[in-house]
Amino acid sequence: KQWYQRRVRDPVQVPSNDVNRKSNHVQLVSTQRMYIMADIGRPRGIPRAEDEVILCAVTMDTNRVLSVTPPFNSTEAHAIENSDGDVWEYTVEQITQQVSEKEEAREQEVLEELFARHASLLHNMVGTVFTDPPEEGAERVHVFGEISRAVGYDADNLFVNYSFDLPVGWCIEEDVEIRGLTQRSQVRETKAGQIA
């Protein structure tokens, strides 16, 4: 037997025309599929690709739905035949022991704890402090700026003391600074002259 695994995207629903596209939501479900295969060639012969057949496909999608093709415990046997005319019959059976109610409850508890941790993590990443929208008729303006250089100065330890003057009728929020100081800079010589 050989085991193969690959990721595929299976469309759950494919619209046939524009009307269906507008009325039906097309959802692509990402799936992971594993094939259980058999080499039905001659026992000591050279392996050939045409002698490899798929016995069973196990698919898990992003909604955590597991499907098996052909289905478990079907009443009829499935037959495969090689190029020499040899025929094999096989069935796919689920032989997993049933889970006890206690184990099932514990698994559900662990899953709920995992989901709660994930929700808490998302909550912490997003945060809870959001700025309220401005009052009716007002607008909020954000100004970002940078003082990148000062040209024509010959002394070290320069800094800029800045402040913003607001037009008449404008106001600032209480926690916003409209004045400040830059860091001290050193003068350096460049092709353009001395730059602080």
N, C-alpha and C positions, 0 to 999 in steps of 0.2 A: 504494500500500500504506500502511496505517496500523499503527502499533505501539502496543500497550497493555500495561500491566503492572499487576498487583494482587496483594495477599497474601490467601491463603485458608487455611482449615484444613480438611483433608480427613480424615475418619475412615478409618483403615486397616481397622478391624473394628468393626462395630456389633452389640452383643449384642441378641438378639431377646427374651430374657426374663431373669428373675432368676437362673435356673440358669446361663445363659451368662455373666452379669455376675460371678458368683462364681467360675466356673471359668476364664474367659478374661480375660486382661489387655487392656483397651481402651486403645489408644494413639492419641492424636491427633498427627498429624505435621504440623508447620507447613510449608507449601509456598509457593513463590513461582512464579507462573505468568505467562508472557508469551504473548500472542496475536499471531499474524501474520495480518492481515486484508486483505481486498481490497474496494474499492468497485466493484461490478459494474453500477452504474447507467449511464445514458446518458453518453457522454463529455462533453458540454457541458450536461447537464441539471442541475437543482437537486439537490444531494446529499440523499438520504433515508436514514433509519436502516435501513429494510428492504432497502436495496441493499448494506449492509455485511455481509459473511460472514466467518466464521473459516476460514482456510485451514489453519492449523496452530497447535497449542498446545504450548509448551515449558515443562516443569515441573521445578523443582529442589526437593527436599525437604531437611529438616535432616540427613538421613543421607547427603547428597551424592549422591543418586540422580537422574540426569537422565532424563526420559522425554519422548518426542515423540509426539503424536497428530495425524494418522495417522502410523504408524511410517515410519522411513527406508526407502528403497529397496524399497517394496512393488512387486509385479509389475503390479498394476493401477492405472490412472489414476483419480483422483477427479474427479467431475463436479460443477459448480455451475451453477445456472441462475438468471437474473434474471427479473423480472416480465414482460419483453418476450419471453421464450422463448429468449433467447440462452443457449447452453451453452458453458462452458469446461471443459476437462480439464487437470488438473495432477498432478504427482507431487512427492514430497518426497525429496530425495536428500542424502546426506552426501558432500560433496566435499572434506572435510578431508584433507590429506596425512597419511600414516602417520608417527608419531613414531619417530625412530631409537632404538635401544636405549640409546645414550649420553645422549640427551636425556631418555629415560624414567628412566634411573638418576639423572641429575642432579635431576630433578623429585622423585623419591622421597627423595633425600638432603635436599633443601630442606624437604620436608614433615616428615621425621623431625626435622630441626633445629628447625622451628617447633613441633612437638609437644613436644620436649624443653624449649624455652624456656617454653612455656605451662605445662608440668608444674612447672618450676622456679619460675615466678611464683606458681602456686597454693600450692606448698610454702612459699614465703617469706611469703605472705599469711596462711596458717594458723599457721605456726610449729611449733616442736618442743617447746616447754616447756609441759607440762601438769602440773597438780597431781595427784599420786597420790591415789586414794581413801583415806578414813580407815581405820584398822585395824578389824578385826572388832569389833562392839559399840560403836564410837564414832561420833559424828556431827560434821560440820563445820558451824559457824554463822558467817555473815558478818554483821557489824553495820556499817551505814553511818549516819553522823549528820552534823549540821551545826549549828554555833552561828551563828544568823542575826542576833541582836541582844542587847544588854544594856540594860535600861531602869532609870532612876532614878539614874544616875551623873552627876556634874557635872564630872568631870575628863577631860582628853584623855589620849591614849596608854594606853588601857586594853588589857589582853590577858588571856587566860584560860590558866591552867596547868591542864591536865586529866590525869586518869589513870582507868583502869578497874579496878575491883576485881572479881575473878572469884570465883564461888561455890566452895565446897569441892568438890573432885573435878574441877574444870575446869582445863584447861591451854591454853597458846597455842603456836602454832608458833614456831620460833626466830626467824624473820625478821619477825615482826609486832610493831609498837610499840603499847603500850597506854597510853602517856603522851605528852604533847606540849604545845606552845605555839601559840596563835593569833597572827595578825598584830596589830600595834597599830592601834587605831581612833581616830577623831575623833568627838567628841560633836557632834550636830546637833540643832536644835530642830524638832520636828514638832507636830502637833495633839495627839498622845498624850503629849507631854512631850519630855524630852531622851533621845535614843537614841544609844548608842555603836555 
